């Protein structure tokens, strides 16, 4: 491997710290087969009705540690039970309770009561206010449903404009005509148009490069133009950038500019006109259009839902509504389009409908997997070299053990008199001991490093004599050493790795085997060749010893992760060399993270062995994009010293449209284009000059624990469908190569399709949208049960109850005024409530920052090194301005970063203060979008009352800011129990401060309200707000 500069190594450490900011624990390395089996079992358990699952006792302590960490990250409770050979691991889901939560006591002080009475006397409650406070008397009669209500849900921002169908104008000649006619979909134009005319619903499954996204809408326009038929077409895309890119491409192919026949409409941005007949929009914009009522589609002739395979929550929700709309509008046609569609699911959902299969237009793409990449790059590091040395020592032990076994097999086959010596006097009577409770199970001297030389020599001699010479008298010495010299009963022979139980089982000494088992010998421990005691007994055909060992395995050990699960994850199709290489890699790198070092080496190999062709690198999130970009541009001298040879572009769902357009342009001769992208480049966005694809195999997914009410943004493995899509991005202009940073074994065990977002997303937002789309009399659960794969009834019930608790819904599940406004905001309801309260209390600016930070992730990085960790915690504390509030730390850190950004030194600022530059960028983008939405719906006006200055009159008053925080965080509040003086809540029996919280560092005994931290674990607690 080429030498990388110190700056690059520093960048790697910085990235690793950033990636582990939420979990600074030590990495756990286990075999890939076991990791895949565990992941598969946990995935099944997650979406099943099971409450508890056990794992086999054959797992090692390292493997159990991995499962404990995985369970914790998923919000499960895990516990290891038993000792020695009886030790096994159980995980269970947290039990949800349907009982109403007890109210948290709130005792007002005399001063507070006095001020409230004075306020009410100065400003008495009006008749209208008193009426508004009264609960509605029946369903469908909420305040928002009354005729004099000022809120009009038809004015919701982001709706598609009403229009009438018209006959499209004829297309104009274009330079792209020859390319368009060469697409595979073009030769089937008449067939596709005819099928759409004859059917209500059509499924289009087209490979990447077939032209389905850009051409099918144009087929409909051209057909209507030729026949003089009016039409009006909506085409939904899962992402904003895709909607814009496709609209611009289609308009260019028709020889016109965007905004004429073809336009786009995304949140807060649109280019349409009264003449627009084909509108590309996001799923969210289309759903908000449907909120105006089904009549909004009476003038629409075709709806095309593109990239259905992604199964994001809004698309599934949209399909649920569209199936209902089809029954009410007989003229409407629906086309479902995707590169990898779960055909059976959608055929069952929409009934019998025609399917169009389209071949792709691209050159051959060679696939290279992790084992090949490691050989290609010669990737190596310090940890791998260290593990190699350990492996060589283990192989020497295995060689010695093999020689032992051959010696025993070649020994005389004469029947020998098996005389088991009677148990030593000091062990008499111990056979009745329970093996799980034996005192010999307690830890003793472990490993040869702690043994004195003479003990090491004696134990080795005992084990070798028992196995090679069948010397039964040696057992007296062996038991003496274990009992009186405190040697571990599972001591391993220094040259072979065999234990006393293994050699005893191989020789069939039953009495001594029982004694060793009673002393707590581990039946699952493995020798250097991978054999357990049972394997020794079976190999040497010791039938009675086999029976004894099998009877010693705990009964009733039922597990969802059995040997069959592990077997299907086997690596039989890999060569021995590949298996060893992967084992070396996985025992030195935790593939839960993205290996940027390996990507840099691979990118260097590509650039060294080829001169042309853009490289597209798929990464899970913006953090990894920024880290890799900085390495290429600044840190790695292999690239930074030749920066004129490279153009680096980034693609992310929240980036500016202009940046995306630059990435799609062909680079100048002699300059290689490198695009760093999330999964946004998987589907509708096509970059034609891409030849090389590096697929990290990862994607960011938002999941939600319905029992702990905690949202988690996790990096997970992609599906096979996504891997094929990423592969398809290469080879558009010439034969390409796709480098997968995962093994063939991992690929074979990936899910066919990603888990639908509807099953893992927070349902509060969806429930709000449901009430705007569903019939007035329909309950939320009733409507969502019609989805292709509906969420669980328990998850829906919890979400509805939460919305009632925060006053977004009334007792009849009708939306309140607050509920209607929350449905307009692109954040979770409790954060939306916090922002709306900030508008009312005139402290919007700080709350915008805090809400967006809580809605995304903690920007502070927690390094693994002890000294740096202390420095990072000190930085966080400094930003609190002595308020003992983590919220204040988030606010002040962002404000200081903004100032550094305006001065042009934000990168150094982030490094100095242990902040993630990528996270800060994302928070800024979210903040801008949320403020834009508040302007669009009228909460922030351009001038006069409620202008930006007016809604920030109290932004420097921390007491008012705290009031908005508490209002938004309710009911996730913790209070100090007056009896115990300890924090407690209505949902958790035990509450503690998260280690990174300011309150965990301070020893303040001041009474406070504490808000739960959404971006940490369920039991964690964040910022304090003093009473």
Secondary structure, DSSP 4 states (H G I P E B T S, - for coil): -----HHHHHHHHHHHHHHTTT--PPP----HHHHHHHHHHHHHHHTSS--EEEE-TTS-HHHHHHHHHHHHHTT-EEEEESSGGG-EEEEEPPPP--SPPPPPP----HHHHHHHHHHHHHSPPPHHHHHHHSPPSSTT--GGGSTT-S--GGG-TTPPPP---BPPPPPPP-TTHHHHHTSGGGGGHHHHHHHHHH-SEEEEEE-TTS-HHHHHHHHHHHHHHHHT--B-EEEEESSHHHHHHHHHHHHHHTTS-TTSSEEEEETTEEE--TT--EEEEEHHHHHHHHTT-GGGGTT--EEEE--GGG--HHHHHHHHHHHHHHHH-TT-EEEEEESS--HHHHHHHH-S--EEEE------EEEE-HHHHHHHHT---HHHHHHHHHHHHHHHHHHHHHHHHHHHHHS--SPPP--PPPPPGGGTTGGGS-GGG-GGGS--B-SGGGS-HHHHHHHHHHHHHHHHS--TTHHHHHHHHHHHS-B-TT---TTT---HHHHHHHHT-HHHHHHHHHTT--TT---TTS--HHHHHHHTT-HHHHHHHHHHSPTT---SB-HHHHHTT--TTS-HHHHHHHHHHHTTS-TTS--HHHHHHHHHHHHHH-S--EEEEE-SSHHHHHHHHHIIIII-HHHHTTGGGEEEEEE-TTS-HHHHHHHHSPPPTT-EEEEEE-GGGGTT---TTEEEEEE--EEEEEEEETTTTEEEEEEEE--HHHHHHHHTTS-SSS-EEEEESS-HHHHHTS-SSPPPGGGTS-HHHHHHHHHHHS-TT--HHHHHTTSTTPPPHHHHHHHHHHHHHTTSB-TTS-B-HHHHHHHTSSS-HHHHHHHHHHHHHT-HHHHHHHHHHHHS---B---SSHHHHHHHHHHHHHTTTTS--HHHHHHHHHHHHHHHHHHT-HHHHHHHTTB-HHHHHHHHHHHHHHHHHHHHTTSSBSSSTTBTTGGGTTTT-HHHHHHHHHHHHTTSEEEE-TTT-SEE-SS-SS----TTSHHHH------EEEEE-TTS-TT-EEEEEE-
